Amino acid sequence: MTNHESRQQQYPENYPPCEDEINLLDMFIVLLKHKWMIFFLVFIAGVAAVVASLLMTNIYRSECTIAPIEQEKASLSSRLSALGGFGAMVASQVGIGGAGSLEKFEVVLKSREMTNDLVEKHKLMQVIFKDSWDEKTKTWKTEEPPTLQDAYKSMQGMLEIKPDKKNGVLKLGFLFPDPALAQKLLSYYVAGMSEFLRQQSLENVATQSKALQEQLITTTDPLLRTKLAEIIAQYVEKETLAKVQRYYGFNIIDPPFVPEKRFKPSRAQICILSVIVAFFMAIFLAFIREYVGNLKKNEDPERLENLKKYMGLRNR
């Protein structure tokens, strides 16, 4: 058997060679052919990314960490429960506004009432919407001035709340273009939450103490009167502590600070990602141009018309 016959057996006649087969050399040739187009597209994308990133406003992030105060409530609850039905009713309300929890802190920080109080108390409308405020005329530049609802959405968008249940702490962050204001606004939130919890606790203590005092007046049993007097004394002590504590319901582990470095934008990352995306898009465009050029050379009008049709290039 000759070499020619051997080759014919290895490659049957009913299996023609693939003319459209693409190898790495062909792809490399296409890239070299369109190298200047690829270079300019990547260069333009890189320059545009640099310019766009430089035009972005620097955002700074102030942070703080707080932890709930573990208060002893077992003794008070047990004493109230010993009073029977009335004591059990009051015991179910003990600790409302006392020792906080991570979930409760998160609910308070997201409270619309507390945020609106902060905005009004510290006159933050002009700070939050600085671009819409004319400092010279002391008027809003827009026809419709921003509302408290707008302020709430804006403040909540800048506030970050991250509960760390493993360590039992709550990490807070506040994003703002001015680093000093970022620290100040976060401090407002921390102080506002403390005041909110304090007022809530004082209101509940006053209500519960009043109910116990009324019960004390109508009670004739000496032992029961003694227990009621002890519980009322604890409520008075609780009320006194609530008034004198700087931060009620929690301790500050790390106080809010003025950030020195910007949090975002990450200009280097933006530029690198833009160049990478532009590079692959340019390669894709180079192969598209090469494919269209080959269609024209091979005079395949039907396939070329279909390509124009699906790319939306017909009748333009």
C-alpha positions, 0 to 999 in steps of 0.5 A, a space after each residue: 500500500 502506497 503512502 497516498 492510499 494510506 492518507 486516503 484511508 486516514 481521511 475519508 472522502 466524506 469528511 472534507 476539511 473545514 475551511 473556516 477553522 480558526 487557529 491561534 495564528 489567525 487570531 493573532 494576525 487579526 489582532 496585529 492587523 487592527 492593533 492601532 484601533 485597539 490601542 486608540 480605543 483602550 487609550 481613549 477609555 483610559 483617559 476618559 476613566 481618569 477624567 471621570 474619576 477625577 471629577 467624582 466627589 471624594 466621599 469620606 467615612 466616619 466610623 464608630 462601634 457601640 455595645 449594649 449595656 448589660 443591666 441586671 433585670 432578673 432581681 427586679 423582674 422576680 420581685 414583681 412576679 412575686 406580687 401576683 397578677 399585677 406584678 407580672 403585668 408590670 414585670 412584662 414591661 420592665 426593661 423597655 428602654 433599659 439595656 438595649 439590643 443590637 436589633 433595637 438599636 438598628 430599629 431606632 437608628 432607622 426610625 423616621 421620627 428620630 432622623 427627622 428630630 435630628 434634622 430639625 434640631 441641628 438644622 441639617 437641611 442646608 447641610 444635606 442639600 448644600 448644592 440646592 441652598 443659596 448661602 448668600 440669599 438664604 433661599 433654596 435654588 429650586 422651586 420646590 425646596 427639599 422636604 423632611 422626607 427627602 432629608 430622611 432618605 438622604 440621611 439613611 442613604 449615608 448611614 451604615 449599620 452593621 450588627 456584629 452578633 458574634 462580638 455583641 457590638 454594632 458598627 456604624 458608619 456615615 458617608 459624607 463629602 466633608 470628613 469633619 461633617 461625616 464625624 459630626 453627623 455620625 455623632 448626632 446619630 449616636 447622641 440622638 439614639 441615646 436621647 431617644 432611648 433615655 426618653 423612652 425609658 423615663 416615660 416607661 419608668 414614670 408609668 410603671 412607678 405610678 402604677 406601683 405607688 397607686 397599688 401601694 396606697 390601696 395595699 394593707 398587707 405589710 409584707 406586700 407594702 414592703 416589697 412594693 416600696 423596695 421595687 419603687 425605690 429601684 425604679 427611682 434609682 433607675 430613673 436617676 441613672 437614666 438622667 445622669 448617664 451620658 449615653 443611655 443603653 450602650 457604651 461607645 467602644 470606638 467613638 466617631 472620628 474624622 477620617 483622613 483618607 477618602 472612602 471612595 471613589 477608588 480611582 485606580 480601580 476605576 481606571 484599571 477596570 475601564 482599561 480592561 473592559 475597553 481592551 476586550 471590547 476592542 478585541 471583540 470589535 476587531 474580530 467583528 470588523 474582520 468578519 464583515 470584511 471577509 464577507 465582503 471579499 467573499 461576495 456573500 450578499 445574503 449573509 451580509 444583508 442578514 448581518 446588517 438586518 440583525 445589527 440594525 444597520 439596514 436603511 440607515 
